[in-house]
Amino acid sequence: MSSLQALNGFKLELDLIQKILKDYSHLTAISKTVMLCWIPSHVNILGNEKADGAAKSALSLLSLT
């Protein structure tokens, strides 16, 4: 949700926010509709739980090197 919060606060110093606003402006200029949605993570959503497990496994591999 931090990206949506940054957009809401117009924290333009963040590179990600500048890219999102640039892409949004381009898409709306060519009559595309853009919808931003916050999707909660780690809330018993199977795909998110698997991704979280994979990320944790990868972190443990890094500590072995």
N, C-alpha and C positions, 0 to 999 in steps of 0.2 A: 504494500500500500504506500510505501514511501515515495514512489515515483508519482502516484496520483496526488499525494499530499504536497510534493514539491511543485507540481503543476498548479495546484490550487493556490499556493503561496507565491508562484512565479519566481522561484529561486533560479534566476537565469544564469547564475555562475556555474551551475552544474551542466557539464557537457551533455549528459543524457537528456536533460530538459530542453536544451537548445535543439538537439536532434529531433525530439518528439514534436516540438513546436514547428520546426522547419517542415517536417514530413506532414504534419497536420495541415499547415498552410498550403502546401503543394497539393495535397489530396482534395481539400475543400475548393481550391481554385479550379480544379478540373471536375467539379460537381460530384465528388465522392462524399459519402457520409461516413464519419468516423465516430465510433462509440467506444468509450473507455469504460472498462468494468473492473472492479476489484474482485478477485477471486481468493477467498481465504485459503491459506495453506495449512497443512498439518492438522486438519480437522476431520479425521477419519475419511479422507478422500483417497481411495486406493492408489491411484497414480502418484499422488503427492507423497504418500507414505513410502512407496517404493523408491521414489526419487530421493527422499530424505535418507533412506537406508543406504542407497548407493553412494550418496555424498559422504555419509559418515564412514563408509567402508574406504572410500578413496582417501579421506583424511588420515585414517589409521595407516594406510600404505605410505603416506608421506612421512610419517614419523619414524618409519623403519629405515629410511634412506639416510 
